[in-house]
Amino acid sequence: MSRIERVTAAAYRVPTDRPEGDGTLAWDATTLVVAEVHAEGMTGTGWTYAPAAAAGFIGEALAKVVEGRDALAIPAIWDALVRQVRNAGRPGLAGYAVSALDVALWDLKARLLGTSLAGLFGPAREQVPLYGSGGFTTYDDDTTAAQLTHWVHDLGIGRVKIKIGESSGTRPARDLRRVALARRVIGDDAELYVDANGGYTAKQAVRQAERMREHDVRWFEEPVSSDDLAGLRLVRQRISADVAAGEYGSDPAYFTRMCQAEAVDCLQADATRCGGYTGWFAACAIAAGHNLEVSAHCAPNLHLPAAAATPNLRHIEWFHDHQRIEAELFDGAADPSGGLAGPATGGPGHGLTLRADAAQRYRTA
């Protein structure tokens, strides 16, 4: 038995390279909470994108649940963590903290067994499709065009997504103009996706989709709030683009409700929110039971090993903000050139190592 000796957590606040915003939120920095689990001289690392308080919550409420346990018995630890956060509430900060720990536990297990995490999970594919994601509503046209040009024409990524639904859906004309700009920049062959972040009403989303038809938009993410399952279903029934949602899911019941409601064509899941890799595979099984594919939301490097092991995967979101942070704070970030990326297989664990110099620069707690 490999007993877990110590659990630590820290938060790192990384400013954006320029102001970022979507249909319903704006920000100028992103906080990364990193959890580390130590056993037999090895360290497993996991992370989530959450308020810095999640690091304190790990130390205050969760470390004692993990320390002293068998590092290989992840299902038992995960179950104990879920029970521990009952009164704190499974969604939100507590769930994000559990997610970071679960990822760290799987990374540690692979390292203890001397294998890559991709090898431990078992591959369904060697390379994972991805799409470039950014195109924030705060960008001017030149910035949007430069980002799209880099993804499609420089890196050869054949799928890209921009944000729409600006100012909670109150600027539909600018949304449409930006969609037209995106199509002109990427050309006819690349797939164009949009994400309203719940900024529209259902009928408004349908009208916008009709106006976007000439630009061949293939993916309409969160046209309405992900809590509005009836609205998602209505939009899905009325438009030709695939409707996607699920990024805020925290537990199997959430994903089951969304699938049973026939609200999406592709289920999104985020391992940094839904319970780590353990929660990810549960969500993927639920989607498969409803004949749906899944798409990994954000945190691209974290998702790679699990996504490669998921038969019903569609793609990973190569989110500009998170990819920039992961490449800055970790050694081992993947290369998205060609629209495909593979998990690390040449060493133990997920293949990413926190860089001490970068961590010191951005640490807040």
Residue pairs with C-beta under 8 A, 6 or more apart in sequence:
1 70
1 72
2 39
2 40
2 70
2 71
2 72
2 112
3 39
3 68
3 69
3 70
3 71
4 37
4 38
4 39
4 66
4 67
4 68
4 69
4 70
4 71
4 108
5 38
5 39
5 67
6 37
6 38
6 63
6 67
7 35
7 36
7 37
7 38
7 58
7 59
7 62
7 63
7 66
7 67
7 101
8 35
8 36
8 38
8 59
8 63
9 33
9 34
9 35
9 36
9 54
9 55
9 56
9 58
9 59
9 63
9 97
9 100
10 33
10 34
10 55
10 359
10 363
10 365
11 31
11 32
11 33
11 34
11 51
11 52
11 54
11 55
11 363
11 364
11 365
12 31
12 32
12 33
12 34
12 329
12 359
12 362
12 363
12 364
13 29
13 30
13 31
13 32
13 52
13 362
13 364
14 29
14 30
14 31
14 32
14 324
14 325
14 328
14 329
14 362
15 28
15 29
16 27
16 28
16 29
16 30
16 321
17 324
18 138
18 139
18 143
19 26
19 27
19 28
19 136
19 138
20 26
20 27
20 28
20 136
20 138
20 321
21 27
21 136
21 137
21 138
21 163
22 136
22 137
22 163
22 165
22 195
22 197
22 199
23 137
23 163
23 164
23 165
23 166
23 167
23 168
23 169
23 195
23 196
23 197
23 198
23 199
23 200
24 165
24 168
24 197
24 198
24 199
25 197
26 138
30 49
30 321
30 322
30 325
31 49
31 50
31 51
31 52
31 364
32 47
32 48
32 49
32 325
32 329
32 362
33 47
33 48
33 49
33 50
33 51
33 52
33 54
33 55
33 58
33 96
33 97
33 100
34 45
34 46
34 47
34 55
34 100
34 354
34 359
35 45
35 46
35 47
35 48
35 55
35 58
35 97
35 100
35 101
35 103
35 104
36 43
36 44
36 45
36 46
36 104
36 354
37 43
37 44
37 46
37 66
37 71
37 101
37 104
37 105
37 107
37 108
38 44
38 108
39 71
39 108
39 112
40 71
40 112
42 108
42 111
42 112
43 108
43 111
44 71
44 104
44 105
44 106
44 107
44 108
44 109
44 110
44 111
44 349
45 103
45 104
45 107
45 349
45 350
45 352
45 353
45 354
46 99
46 100
46 101
46 102
46 103
46 104
46 105
46 106
46 107
46 276
46 302
47 100
47 103
47 272
47 299
47 302
48 54
48 96
48 97
48 99
48 100
48 103
48 272
48 273
48 299
49 96
49 272
49 298
49 299
49 322
50 93
50 96
50 97
50 100
50 272
51 93
52 364
52 365
53 93
54 93
54 96
54 97
54 100
55 365
56 365
57 88
57 93
57 94
57 97
58 97
58 100
58 101
61 84
61 85
61 88
61 94
61 97
62 81
62 84
62 85
62 97
62 98
62 101
65 77
65 80
65 81
65 84
66 77
66 81
66 101
66 105
69 76
69 77
69 80
70 76
71 105
71 108
71 109
71 112
72 109
72 112
72 113
74 102
74 105
74 106
74 109
74 278
75 278
77 105
78 98
78 102
78 105
78 275
78 276
78 278
81 98
81 101
81 102
82 90
82 98
82 275
85 94
85 95
85 97
85 98
88 94
89 95
90 250
90 251
91 248
91 250
91 251
92 250
95 250
95 251
95 273
95 274
95 275
96 272
96 273
98 275
98 276
99 271
99 272
99 273
99 274
99 275
99 276
99 279
100 272
100 276
101 276
102 275
102 276
102 277
102 278
102 279
103 271
103 272
103 276
103 277
103 302
103 350
105 276
106 117
106 120
106 276
106 277
106 278
106 350
107 117
107 349
107 350
108 349
109 120
110 116
110 117
110 119
110 120
110 348
110 349
110 350
111 348
111 349
113 120
113 348
114 348
115 348
116 305
116 343
116 344
116 345
116 346
116 347
116 348
116 349
116 350
116 351
117 305
117 343
117 344
117 349
117 350
117 351
118 304
118 305
118 308
118 309
118 343
118 344
118 345
118 350
119 345
121 277
121 305
121 306
121 308
121 309
122 309
123 308
123 309
124 308
124 309
124 310
124 311
124 313
125 308
125 313
126 308
126 342
127 308
127 340
127 341
127 342
128 304
128 307
128 308
128 313
128 315
128 316
128 340
128 341
128 342
128 343
129 159
129 313
129 314
129 315
129 316
129 339
129 340
130 157
130 159
130 300
130 315
130 316
130 317
130 318
130 336
130 339
130 340
130 341
131 157
131 159
131 160
131 161
131 191
131 193
131 315
131 316
131 317
131 318
131 339
132 147
132 148
132 151
132 152
132 155
132 157
132 159
132 160
132 161
132 318
132 320
132 336
133 160
133 161
133 193
133 195
133 298
133 317
133 318
133 319
133 320
134 147
134 161
134 162
134 163
134 319
134 320
134 321
135 144
135 147
135 148
135 160
135 161
135 162
135 163
135 178
135 182
136 162
136 163
137 163
137 164
137 165
137 166
137 167
137 178
139 147
141 178
141 181
144 162
144 178
144 181
144 182
144 185
145 181
145 185
147 320
148 160
148 162
148 182
148 185
148 186
149 185
151 157
151 160
152 158
152 160
152 185
152 186
152 187
152 190
155 336
155 337
155 338
155 339
156 337
156 338
156 339
157 190
157 318
157 336
157 337
157 338
157 339
158 189
158 190
158 191
158 339
159 190
159 191
159 193
159 315
159 339
160 182
160 186
160 190
160 191
160 192
160 193
161 192
161 193
161 194
161 195
161 219
161 221
161 317
162 178
162 179
162 182
162 192
162 193
162 194
162 195
163 194
163 195
163 196
163 197
164 175
164 178
164 179
164 194
164 195
164 196
164 199
164 208
165 175
165 195
165 196
165 197
165 198
165 199
165 200
165 223
166 174
166 175
166 199
167 199
168 199
169 196
169 199
169 200
169 201
169 204
172 204
172 208
175 208
176 208
176 211
176 212
179 192
179 194
179 212
179 215
179 217
180 215
182 192
182 215
183 192
183 215
183 216
186 192
188 216
191 218
191 219
192 215
192 216
192 217
192 218
193 217
193 218
193 219
193 220
193 221
194 212
194 217
194 219
194 220
194 221
195 221
195 222
196 205
196 208
196 220
196 221
196 222
196 223
196 224
197 221
197 222
198 222
198 223
198 224
198 225
198 226
198 228
200 208
200 223
200 224
201 224
201 231
202 223
202 224
202 228
202 230
202 231
202 232
202 234
202 235
203 234
205 220
205 223
205 224
205 231
205 235
205 239
206 234
206 235
206 238
206 239
208 223
209 217
209 220
209 223
209 235
209 238
209 239
209 240
209 241
210 239
212 241
213 240
217 241
218 241
218 242
219 241
219 242
219 244
219 266
220 235
220 239
220 241
220 242
220 243
220 244
221 243
221 244
221 245
221 268
222 244
222 245
222 247
223 231
223 232
223 235
223 243
224 231
224 232
224 235
225 231
226 232
226 245
226 246
226 247
226 248
226 258
229 257
229 258
229 261
229 263
230 261
232 243
232 245
232 258
232 261
232 263
232 264
233 261
233 262
233 263
235 243
236 243
236 262
236 263
236 264
236 265
242 265
242 266
243 263
243 264
243 265
243 266
244 264
244 265
244 266
244 267
244 268
244 295
245 258
245 263
245 264
245 267
245 268
246 254
246 255
246 258
246 264
246 267
246 268
246 269
246 283
246 297
247 268
247 269
247 270
247 273
247 297
247 298
248 254
248 270
248 273
249 255
249 258
249 268
249 269
249 270
249 273
249 274
249 283
250 273
250 274
250 275
250 279
251 274
251 275
251 279
252 279
252 282
252 283
252 286
254 274
255 267
255 269
255 274
255 282
255 283
255 286
255 287
256 286
258 264
258 267
259 267
259 286
259 287
259 289
259 290
259 292
260 290
264 292
265 292
266 292
266 293
266 294
266 295
266 314
267 283
267 286
267 287
267 290
267 292
267 293
267 294
267 295
268 294
268 295
268 296
268 297
269 279
269 280
269 283
269 284
269 287
269 294
269 295
269 296
269 297
270 296
270 297
270 298
270 299
271 277
271 279
271 280
271 296
271 299
271 302
271 303
271 306
272 298
272 299
272 302
273 297
274 280
274 282
274 283
275 282
277 305
277 306
280 296
280 303
280 306
280 310
281 306
281 309
281 310
283 294
284 294
284 310
284 312
284 313
287 293
287 294
287 312
288 311
288 312
292 312
293 312
293 313
293 314
294 310
294 312
294 313
294 314
295 313
295 314
295 315
295 316
295 317
296 303
296 306
296 307
296 313
296 315
296 316
296 317
297 317
298 317
298 319
298 321
298 322
299 319
299 322
299 326
300 316
300 317
300 318
300 319
300 322
300 323
300 326
300 334
300 336
300 341
301 323
301 326
301 330
301 332
301 333
301 334
301 350
301 352
302 326
302 350
302 352
303 316
304 316
304 334
304 341
304 342
304 343
304 344
304 350
305 343
305 344
305 350
307 313
307 316
307 343
308 342
308 343
316 341
318 336
318 341
323 333
323 336
326 333
326 352
327 333
328 355
328 358
329 354
329 355
329 358
329 359
329 362
330 352
330 353
330 354
330 355
331 352
331 353
331 355
332 344
332 351
332 352
332 353
333 352
334 341
334 342
334 343
334 344
335 341
343 350
343 351
344 350
344 351
344 352
345 351
